[in-house]
């Protein structure tokens, strides 16, 4: 879905209509909050018998969870553990616990983020998280990194990390659909052991009373793009953040930036338009890793990937947080 303008407090395009829209959506937001609290309170988490590190957030849309998931998985892998990510496979057609294979699976089958994670390490999907963790344990996985599961109470967690977008932490501060929050901020933070503030210049004021670990990080390119003109496109939570990151790279000129809704399924018409635009502007096409895995094989060779990773300002504190799980 594409975020409504009124979800962002700094957006001026909908100030006139936002109060009425918010008023109409208030009952739905209250129902959404009640249902979430009830589910968490009534669910007894399943103990899979192995460490489960959960990476989640408090809002809908992109906050940088997937790069943090990859960084956590890489930390344990570097120490010799067999570690794998576990996602629900959003919009994927496969319903049973599955070890993701980049050579045989498609984004339509397993979801775009799990396929992207599988390109960098071991990744699994399961609509039923406990069933997925059990299948992973039986396959020999030693540590589970639960991707996007902070509001999922079905699996017992050894460590819960919440990722917050430092440039727009909580949008307008309201619960979905009135705003981007999945739950009240205080509720979400009460179940978190650590918070990663991704980007931005300040720690959000809502974290003033948080008793857990607060880490700062930012997204950095794995490799700089060659200098030149580009047509950038992205179907992620906040495409503008991706476009801004490209413009900050030396020698990169954005001739055009084309946003799409998060998890957008690219149609032939989309790709024809982008290819035509590329020729007209004499510019190369570039997109995110997450979008690249959703492209058709015949198009992938014509589109560059701007891969990013999570860089922590205090790597030692990040390592100490994770190593505490094993102790």
C-alpha positions, 0 to 999 in steps of 0.5 A: 500500500502507499502511505496516506499523506496525513500519516506524515506529520510534516506533510502539508498537502492534506492538512485541510482534510486530515482532521475529518479523515482522522475523525472517521478513522478513530473507531477503526483505530481503537478496534485495531489497538484493542484486537492487538492488545487482546491477541498479545495478552491471550497468546501463550508463546511457543518455546522452540528450544533455541534462541530467537532474536526478533527484529521488528518495528512499531510502524507500518512501512520501511524503518530499516528492519531487513538490513538490521536482520541481515546484520544480526544474522551475519554477526552470529554466522561470523562466530560459527553458528548456523543462524537463519532468518524467519519471515512470514513470507508476506504476499508469498503463495507458499504456506508451509515452513520452507527453506528459501532457495534463490535458484528455485523460488520467486518473490511471488512464492516466498515474498520479496524480503525473504528472497533478498535475505536468502541471497546473503545467508540462510532464510526461511519462511512460515506463515505459522512462526512456531511451526517455522522455528520447529522446522528450522530446529529439526534442520539443524539451525541453531539461532532464529532471527525472526524478521518483522515479528514484534507484534506476533506473540506466538513464538517465545523471544530471547531478545526483541529489537525494535527498529525506528526510522530516526527521520520520521519515528512515528508519523502522526502518532496515531494507530492504523488506519488513522496513522502508521503505528501498529500499536501504542508506542508505550506498549511496543517499547514495554516489550522491547529489549533494545531499540535501533534508531536508523538515521536522523540526527536526534534520539526520539523524545518517546525513548526518554523513559526507555530502560533498554539499550538504544543503538544508533545506525544508518544505511550505507551503500555496500558499494558506490554506484558508478558516476552517471545519470540514473532513473531510480525507482522503488516500491518500498515503505519510504521510496524518498529515503532511497532516492535521497541516499542516491543523490548523496553519492558522489557523481550520481545524478538522478534524472528521474525518481519513480515511486511505487507502493510497498511490495509493488508487483511490477507489471509489464506496463511498469517495466516498459515505461521505465525502459522507455524513460531510461532511453529518453533520458539517456540514464541507467535504471537503478533500484533497491535489492528488495525491488530487484528480486521482484523483477522478471529475469529478462529485465533484471540484467538491465537494472542496477542494484543499489545495495545497502547495509546497516552500519552501527555507530557503536559496533561494540555495543551492538555485539555485546547486546547480541552476545548476551543472548548466548550467555 
